[in-house]
Amino acid sequence: MRRKDLVIVGNGMAACRLLDELMSRGARERYDITVFGEERGGAYNRVLLSKVLAGEAPDSIVTKPPAWYERNGVRLVSGTSVARIDTSSRAVVAADGARHRYDVAVLATGSQPLVPPLEGMTTAEGDLRPGVFVYRTMDDCVRMRGCARAGDNAVVVGGGLLGLEAAKVLSDMGLHVTVIHVAKSLMNAQLDQMGGDMLEQHIERCGIFVRTGRTIEAICGDESVEGCRLDDGSVLPADMVVLACGVRPRIDVARASSLPINKGIIVNDTMATQVPGIYAIGECAEHRGKLYGIVTPIWEQAAVLADVLTGANPQARYRGSKLYTRLKVAGVDVTSMGSTEPELESDEVLQIVETRKSTYRKLIIRDGRLLGAMFVGNTAAAATLVQLFDRNDPLPADPLEVLCAGGGAGPAAQAERIVCNCHKVSEATLRGAIEGGACSLEAACAATKAGTGCGSCRGEVAQLVARHAPSPEYANGPAVAAG
């Protein structure tokens, strides 16, 4: 039987995960697989871009080098963008006009950065002025790193995760950094006003200045960047400006191919579009009116699509995901899940604010179950609450119990709790790997896959390694007292 041609448009984190799921189901017996990647080289973990900005080698965040594709019989066409899909003749059309036949095509085009049209941002030729950077790709990080010099002034536009990560790295490099954020509080998509204010206090303790409720009207300077003019008329000196203003689904290929789109590419529960043979997953896909910009839903979508395409489980369906994020923002632990505000008058709200420590914990409860929660600073109970939220399990009669470290859960429940949500790795699995010899952070992550998705759990994995790794004196058996 002839193998079908499966073409994946995009080589980001969604495509990378889909490849893993396909390979684990024996997809090569059914398909010849081709991947188109606009960036050169293999796939990398975009969540870890701040490591490259901080000076680590770009290879440190690569998840699939070109050799992986060759070894697994996957054709990688890197450094090539796709213009459209000719659905009538079933051909993927590259920007250079080359045509590639497909039986099944998957759009995993991800997102593109939001770039506000600021006065003075570009040159006469339409390129970004020297000193202005969009923070999105590995190449962006390498260029930013080459420009940043201790003692310079940097303005970061955007107080979300990426903007705050960039600000922290630049501050650690010795730059004077100011974050400009249009909303009244930082990370307003994940946190309420109080949570954003607490996070701002932590950020400012890092030596970073924050201006919320402000926008930039113009970038000043002749040949290169010299400053930024804000909407209140003030001017900030700036040697570099970093734009981290958020993202939007990349749907240009879908639009050029006349696929049904709204904010994203519209898909059903099998991740299929209305056009036969064409699917979409990841940040570009709109499912039941929702877009997902975090890792866990994308992983779930990839598993469903791999089940459907390989026949491993033709009845697999994606029903949507519960939203929760566990992040380390500029060194501060932040967790958010579900609703950030009560939705009904009967919803209960429990808030704990520790002003001296600048920590904040908030639960939103409906009928004894968790509707939403957020943590800034003190996230000791986050893993337990994520599991309660994900399973829709009842909270203890006194919800305060669950906010205590280990509260509301006995030893067995603690062992079963999920540390890595991306790969569903439990504390018990990690402890088994550590006690079995994976006695470093990297070894534990390699043995269990924990920390290799979004990376937000790596701090907790490191704590488990420190707590459960065998003592050095027992590495070669119990020590025997002399005498």
Protein Blocks (a to p, Z undefined) as FASTA:
>chain_A
ZZdddddedjbfklmmmmmmmmmnopmmmpccddddfbgcddddfklmmmmmnopafklm
pcbdfklmmmnopacdehiacfbdcfknopaddfkopacddfbdcddebpaddddddehk
acfkopacehiacdfbfmlmmmmmmmpcghiacddedjbfklmmmmmmmmmnopacdddd
fbfbehkllpcfklmmmmmmmmmmnopacdehiacfbdcdjkbcfbdcdfkopacddfbd
cddebccddfklmmmnopacffbccddfkopafbehiacedjkbcgehiacfbfklmmmm
mmmmmmmmnomammbccebjaddddddeehiacddehjfbdfbfklccdddddfknopac
ddddeehiafbdcdehiamlmmmmmmmmmnopacdfblmlmmpghihiafklmmmpcfbl
mlopafklmmmmmmnopacfklmmmmnopoilnommmmmmmmmmmmmgccfklmnopadd
eZZ
